[in-house]
Amino acid sequence: MKKDLHPDYHPVVFVDISTGRRFVTRSTVKSAKTEEIDGVEHYVVSCGITSDSHPFFTGRNQFVDTEGRIDKFQKRFGAVRRVKKPSKAS
């Protein structure tokens, strides 16, 4: 392996702010906060949204589209008409 080519990986703990769940992994991210887990020093990175709290993965707060996409588009932009620009030839 070539030296100074690959990034420096560190043990990291990603903490979900809303649920408190912790994801222990390795990453190139560093932070000022550290924590010792099983005798290994980990950087602690706080995350706002993870798979533990995102609505797509949890199934909560899903938006149900009752109207079709085309109907919604027609409702928003159907009344807008484009004005023909006068041609430069005449």
N, C-alpha and C positions, 0 to 999 in steps of 0.2 A: 504494500500500500504506500502511496506517496504521502510524504509528510506535509502538513499544513494545507491539505486539500479538503478534508472533511470537517464539518462543524464539530464543535465540542459539545457532546451530550452530557446532561446532568440529570440526576434523579429529581423529579418535580412532583409536587402534589397540587392538582387543580381543585379548588374548593368552589362549589356552587353557592353563591351568596344567598339565594332564596331558599334552598332546601338543606344546605349544610353538607351535602354528600361530597365525598372526597374521591378523586381519581388519582391513583398513584401510577406514575409512568415516567418516561424519560423524555427530555426535550432540550432544545437549545435555549429556551427562555430562562432568564435569571430574575431574581427579585431580591429585595432587601430583607424580606422575612424568610427565616429558615426554621425547620422543625426536624427533630430527630425521630425517625421511624425505624424500628428494628435495628438500631445501632448505626443507621445510615443517615447522613445529613441531607435533607430534601429542601429545595426552594419551594415556597408556598406562593401560588398564583391564584388570585381571586377572579372568578368568572361570573358574569351576570346571568348568562344563559348557557346551560349545558343540555345534554340529552335527557337528564333527569328532570328538568323544569320546562323544556320547550314544549309548547302546545302540540306540535306535530307528533312528537314522540309520546306524550302523556295521554293524548286523546281528549284533553280538556279545551274548552273555548274554540271549538272548530266553527268556522264560518260556513254556513250552509247557503249555497247559492240557489234561490228559488227561481230567479229569472234566468233566462238563457243569456249567454254572452253576447249574442247578436242583438237581442232585444235591449239589453243594457246599453250597448253602443248606439243603437238607433235612438234611444231615449235621450242620451247625452248629446249626440252630434247629428241627429237626423234633421233637425231644423236648420242647421248651418249649411248655407249654400255658398259655393265658391263663385266669386265674381270673375268673369272673363276679362282678361287684360286686353286692352286694345292692341291690335297688331301694329308693329312698327312699319310695315310695308305700306299701309294706307295713310 
